[in-house]
Amino acid sequence: MATHFDFEEQALQFGSHGMAPGLGAWGYFAPSFSEMTQKDNMREKYYIAVQTFLIPDYVQRVSEYRDFFKFRKMLVVNSQNGQAVVVVIGDAGPAEWTGKHLGGSPEVMRHLERVDGSQRGPVLYFFLDDPNDTIPLGPVMLH
């Protein structure tokens, strides 16, 4: 969390929502902190965790699924309030034992209004086909 925010205002606005400790399922967003690019920074700010490990043959096809899901763009919509955000899949989770269905960066969770700690409210997930990387990450208006 100490290096996640660019400005003190962001830390004050989003910092209380926390992040999962340690590395994600496919490591960090760049090989090292010193190699972080603007694209990596945006991925870290707008990522979600998806329970890819619940796919029936996940263990037999780990590398195939990792290569498919890693940093794949998605549109996530809170179906109760219409809030939407373009994200990348940056981690596998939350763990099944938590009972949670949604995990993500503080910015994503705050924008979707899923910061009560339960992360159990309904959301819709849509894969985005963006082979040329033209769709920016972050909040979007659907109307």
C-alpha positions in Angstrom: 0.0 0.0 0.0 2.9 2.4 0.7 3.8 2.5 -3.0 0.3 2.0 -4.5 -0.9 5.6 -4.4 0.6 8.5 -6.4 -0.7 11.3 -4.1 -1.6 11.7 -0.5 -5.2 12.5 -1.4 -5.5 9.1 -3.1 -4.1 7.4 0.0 -6.7 9.2 2.2 -9.5 8.5 -0.2 -8.8 4.8 -0.9 -6.2 3.6 1.6 -8.7 2.4 4.2 -10.1 -0.2 1.8 -6.8 -2.2 1.9 -5.3 -4.7 -0.5 -4.5 -8.4 -0.3 -0.9 -8.8 1.0 1.9 -10.4 -1.0 2.1 -11.2 -4.6 -0.9 -12.1 -6.8 -1.4 -15.4 -8.5 0.8 -14.4 -11.4 3.4 -12.3 -9.5 3.6 -8.6 -9.5 2.5 -6.2 -12.3 6.1 -5.7 -13.4 9.3 -7.7 -12.8 10.4 -5.2 -10.1 9.2 -1.9 -8.7 11.9 0.0 -10.6 10.6 -1.5 -13.9 7.0 -0.3 -13.3 5.6 1.5 -16.4 2.6 3.8 -16.5 0.7 0.8 -18.0 1.7 -1.4 -15.0 0.7 1.4 -12.6 -2.8 1.6 -14.2 -3.1 -2.2 -14.0 -2.3 -2.1 -10.3 -4.9 0.6 -9.7 -7.6 -1.1 -11.7 -7.4 -4.8 -11.2 -9.7 -7.5 -9.9 -9.2 -11.0 -8.6 -11.2 -13.8 -10.4 -11.7 -17.2 -8.9 -10.0 -19.0 -11.8 -9.0 -21.8 -9.5 -12.6 -23.0 -9.3 -12.6 -24.0 -13.0 -13.0 -27.8 -13.0 -9.7 -28.8 -14.7 -7.7 -25.8 -13.4 -5.0 -27.9 -11.8 -4.3 -29.8 -15.0 -4.2 -26.6 -17.1 -2.7 -24.0 -14.8 -0.3 -22.4 -17.3 -3.0 -22.3 -20.1 -5.5 -20.6 -17.8 -2.9 -18.3 -16.4 -1.9 -17.2 -19.9 -5.5 -16.6 -20.9 -6.6 -14.7 -17.7 -3.5 -12.7 -16.8 -4.2 -9.0 -17.4 -7.3 -9.8 -19.5 -9.5 -6.7 -19.7 -13.0 -6.8 -18.3 -15.9 -4.5 -17.6 -17.3 -5.0 -14.1 -20.7 -3.5 -13.3 -22.4 -3.3 -10.0 -25.9 -4.3 -11.0 -27.5 -2.6 -7.9 -26.3 0.9 -8.7 -25.0 0.9 -12.3 -21.4 1.8 -11.4 -18.9 0.3 -13.9 -15.2 0.1 -14.2 -12.8 -1.3 -16.9 -10.2 -3.5 -15.2 -7.7 -6.2 -15.8 -7.6 -9.6 -14.1 -4.6 -9.2 -11.8 -5.0 -12.0 -9.4 -6.8 -15.3 -8.7 -9.2 -15.0 -5.7 -10.7 -14.4 -3.3 -10.1 -17.7 -1.6 -13.3 -19.8 -1.5 -13.2 -20.1 2.3 -13.7 -16.3 2.7 -17.2 -16.5 1.2 -16.3 -13.4 -0.9 -17.0 -13.3 -4.6 -15.2 -10.1 -5.5 -11.8 -8.8 -4.9 -9.8 -5.9 -6.4 -7.8 -2.8 -5.9 -9.1 -0.1 -3.5 -10.0 2.1 -6.4 -12.2 -0.6 -8.0 -13.9 -1.6 -4.8 -14.6 2.0 -3.9 -16.0 2.8 -7.4 -18.2 -0.2 -7.4 -19.3 0.6 -3.8 -18.3 -2.8 -2.6 -16.1 -1.6 0.4 -18.2 -2.9 3.3 -15.8 -5.9 3.7 -18.2 -8.5 2.5 -17.6 -8.2 -1.2 -20.7 -10.3 -1.7 -23.1 -8.1 -3.7 -23.9 -8.9 -7.3 -21.7 -7.7 -10.1 -21.7 -8.5 -13.8 -18.4 -9.4 -15.5 -17.9 -8.8 -19.2 -14.8 -9.8 -21.1 -13.5 -7.0 -23.4 -11.9 -7.8 -26.7 -9.2 -5.1 -26.9 -6.3 -6.6 -28.9 -4.8 -3.2 -29.6 -5.1 -2.0 -26.0 -7.3 1.1 -26.9 -9.8 0.8 -24.0 -8.5 2.7 -21.0 -8.7 1.3 -17.5 -10.9 3.0 -14.9 -14.4 4.1 -14.2 -16.9 4.4 -17.1 -20.4 5.8 -17.5 -22.9 3.4 -19.0 -25.7 5.8 -19.8 
